[in-house]
Each structure stands twice: as structure tokens, then as C-alpha cells.
Amino acid sequence: MASVTITGVEKRFGAVQIIRGVDIDISDGEFVVLVGPSGCGKSTLLRMIAGLESISSGSISIGDRVINTVPPRDRDIAMVFQNYALYPHMSVYENIAFSQKLRNRPQGEIDRKVNEAADILNLRAFLARSPRQLSGGQRQRVAMGRALVRDAKLFLYDEPLSNLDAKLRVSMRTEIKALHQRLQTTSVYVTHDQIEAMTMADRIVVMNAGQVEQVGTPLELYDRPGNLFVADFIGSPSMNFIPGRIARENGAVLLVGQDGTRIAVPAETKASDGQAVVLGIRPEHLSLRDGTDGVAAVVEVVEPTGPNIQVFVQLAGTRVCSILAERHPFVPGQPIRLGASLTQMHLFDEKSGKRI
Amino acid sequence: MSNKLVRSIVYWLLLSPLVIVILFPFAVMFVTAVRPRDELFTFPPSWFFSEFRWDNFVDMWTKVNFGGALLNSLYVSVAATVLALVFSIPAAYALSRYRFRGKGLYRNFLLMTQMMSPIVLVLGLFRLMVAFGLVNNLNSLVITYAAFNMAFTIWMLQSYFNTIPRELEEAAWMDGATHLRSLIRIFLPLAVPAIAVTAIFIFINSWNEFVLALTMLRNNNDFTLPVQIFSQVAGRYQIEWHHVMAATVLATVPVAIVFSWLQRYLIRGMALGAVK
């Protein structure tokens, strides 16, 4: 087990810069998820930690040792690939045992380790089979088994669940988390799925266009997103954004929407008068109001999800989503009023996108 | 009759002229090879003969020096195949896995060499072999056959190598293997179909090659099979057709064996290379 320190890391392919100065500290035993849209550089960064891509500048250390030029085989890292990368000409047993055979471990020890891993992952019955005789979920577990026997300092996961169907993905997610709680091996996990990131991570690193947008625990990112990108990326359905300008009237601070709608925002905000801002409110924080309370909205679409209903409305000139637990019989075109608590509002500068 | 059966019969009928074109020379070869000598030139020509004269093969073996020529052909074809593969596999691997300057140019160069007929190069090659002191030496053929086949084999191997996921090697490196180890334990076993296919091509091309062999070899003892059989026909007052045909029949046997042994790879390898 070990900590990982990434300092000022950059990656260029010719003139194209993929990673632009990334700094991340991962402590011993931590489960860190790199998340971001495709092409944001998260997989490249993971491959740089693994040693499969060179580092253009900056440094990566595992423990106290800088590993920039250390070949992958000497980094003591185990990796689970997106397509599993099981050796097709070897049986499940041979796949799991391969790393141990390379190290010339005694046969008895190899047997013991492979069986141990197979027990943890419920693979005992499949050890003699070849990978093509296995289902997607079983292949995934073999890939995990291959990492498990290594007793490596660091586990890397490159979108390991993206080839599985939705149901299996959820159960494997839990298995991987349980495994980490048991082994406490430092892990870096790459995914584009923010729900995977939220559910599995000790800490999440949100990446975009080769840069780190924000680092924090799942709930920190959810409750206090540092900028518009993180606010939009984390959470599903994503946060509602209402653009407007700040106005101060009789001690109250208001957001004046593009259609003139006035919405009260937290009075202690540092936003100046007339500043162009974006108000962010999560769908579940909007609630139904009566009389003159809240803001007027017109129902457009109602989508029942089972536990809730999602109501899409026109509010202050934009389409806004609200998640309501009560099963209101709304019809399209119906006028309603929605409101939110001031503590659950987020204000961002429109130009920089930063939280105010 | 089911629709499918009707369709099969129609297809077979349509293809049958092609089958006749392919099989006719073999039939002539075979009936001539097993005929008694005095029935060779009956008129009108007939498919029938009085007895199977298997002795023709035995006589031919010693008279034509078939054994020697067979060994020469085997040596040249196997050595050319091995030599071409030894150079093609690393070249194709590099083309498939590494980025380097001039890669596209190199691939085009390989393709362009395939547009030239070996015949136009014969004179130049002969003078080259004279300079190397390799005329009348089977190794001159080994080198030229390997060289002529390499462009095609590199191209063929590369397109197959591209279908082997890079992650498999990366996984082996992460597991603690060196580059060489991952090549031997992971990559090459997966490349066997492609290697088998290219081996067939080189072997058959080398086995059947005639013009270069005729040019480079002067000594009867060095002749490969095509040249040896040709020498039984060319510049003779009396041609022993039954021996020539017996030799031709036997000369096709090794190719047939190699082909049937490796053909399961051929289909798999060509299909895989074609799709990607």
C-alpha cells in the first residue's frame, strides 16, 4: 500500500496538449475516482500512473519514489482494463496465475493464492474454463482476480464496468467497494459515470479538458460544487441553471431573470449589483408553493419515475426540472408555483463559471 | 424438393465448368503418369488404358533424380519461409504498434514493390548474385524468395496484428512481464493464425517459382522441382511424358499437404485480416 503524489503533470501528443498541469494527492488506502466527460484526459492520466504512457512534464510518485521513468513491470501496480484484457489462449487459472509464474513463485503458493482469489470472487467453478466461455460479469471478476493475487501497492481501474449491463454494473460496483473496504489498497478508478463516482469514491477528482475542476468527497462536490462544470456534471438529473442579473431592493437580494422574473437569493452573497450570474438549484430542492409564495412556472412535461415524479416547467424563461415526491396530477400548460430554500441555492459568476 | 436444395444444385451446375477447368489438367497428368509407355500416343486420344503402371513412378524417381530435386525444393521453400517470417514478424509488429516518422511512406513502398514483376528484375538479380558469388547456390533462391514475399507478408501480418488488442500486452507488462516475455507468452501465440497463413503463401510461392530458379541454378544437382521437370522436356529429342507427368503429380503433393494442414488457419486468418 502506498500514497500517490501527482505534481504538475502534463501530457502532449505533438502540438496537442491532453493533460494540462494536474496536481493530485492520494493518501494511503484511499479510493479515488477520476471522473469527467470522454476526452477529458482521465484515462490518459491513469495510463501515465501505470507507466503505459510517458509523462511530458511534472512527476508522479508512489510512496517516496518518483516513478516517471520506471517501466510498468517495476511499479508494483495492478490494473483492471475496460475490455478486461484477459489472455484468450489461457484458462481462467492461468490468467490469474500469470503474474505469479513470471515471478517464479513456488507452485504451492501460486495454487493457494489463485484459489484464495477465486473464493473471494466466486470463480472456483470456472478456473478450468477459457475466457470466451465466460459471461461479461465473470470475465470482469477474472480481471479483478488477476489484480487481486498481485498484492500490489496500488490498484488502477480503467472504466471496468462500462461493458456490463445496467443491473450487473450496480452489483459489481458494490462488490468492488466491499473488496476495497476489505483490502484497503490504494485505488484509482476512472469512470465517466458520475453515479459510479458518487457511490464508490472516498474522494472524487472531476476532470475537464485535461484539467482538474474540483477535488472533494462525493457530498462536498454535490453540496458545494466549485464551478458550473462540476455543478452540471455531478447529479442526475443535473442541476437547474437560471441566468440573470443581481439587484438589491429594500435590503433583499434578487436575481432578475431574462424575462424579468424576480427570485430572492441569499442576502449574504458577495455578488455585486448588476453582475451577470447563474443561479443553480438541484431538482429535488424545488418544492411546490401556494398563493403568492415562490415563483410562477408552467408545466411542460411530467415523467413519473416510480419513487418520484419529474416535472419539467418553464420558469424565468428557461426549462427547469423539479423532482417531487407527491404524485400531483399535473397536466401540460398548468400554471404552478415553485420555490426553494435559500440555503440550497448556488450562485455562479456567468463569465468565469466560478462559485460566488 | 426444398428451395435450398434447388438453389444448391443450380449453384453447383453453374460452377461445374470452373471445376472442370481446374480438374482437367490434373486428370490428364494422372492418366498419363500411370499409363504404359507404348499407350502414350494412341490416336484418337483416349482416357482408357490397359493397366495401371505404378512402376512409372519408381522408374521416374531414379531417372529424373526426383529425390534430389525434392530435397532442394524443400530446402529452398522452408528456408525462404523461415527467413521471410523472421524478418516480417518484427517489421509488422513495429508497423502495428509503434508510431515513427515515415511509417506511411514505408507502407506505400512495400505496396509499390508488389507492382513490379520479378521477371523484369531477373537480370539485375542475377548480376547481384554473381557479385555475391551465390550463382549456382540454393541460398541465392532462399534470399530472393524471402525478399520477394516479404512485402506481402509484412502487409498481411500487420493487418492481423492490428486486430490483437494492445491491452493484452499492456496487461502482461503490468503483471510483471518484460517486452520480450509478453511477446513470446502473449502476442505470438495469438498471432499463430496469421503466421500460418503467411507461411502457406511463402511456401507455395517458393515451391512453384520457376524463372528465378532457372536463372540462378546451373548445376543439375541443384535444380529445384520445377526446373528439374522442365529439364525433362526442354531440349530433348525424346520426351518421356509418363515420367514428366509422374513427377508433376508427385510435385503437387507437398503443397497439398501443407495447404490442407494449415488451411483452417487460412480461412480464419484471411477473414480476420479482411474485416478490420
Interface residues (C-beta under 8 A of the other chain):
Chain A: A50 G51 L52 P71 P72 R73 I77 A78 M79 F81 Q82 N83 A85 Y87 P88 H89 F98 S99 L102 R103 R146 R150
Chain B: P165 E167 L168 E170 A171 A172 W173 M174 D175 G176 A177 T178 R181 R185 I186 P189 L190
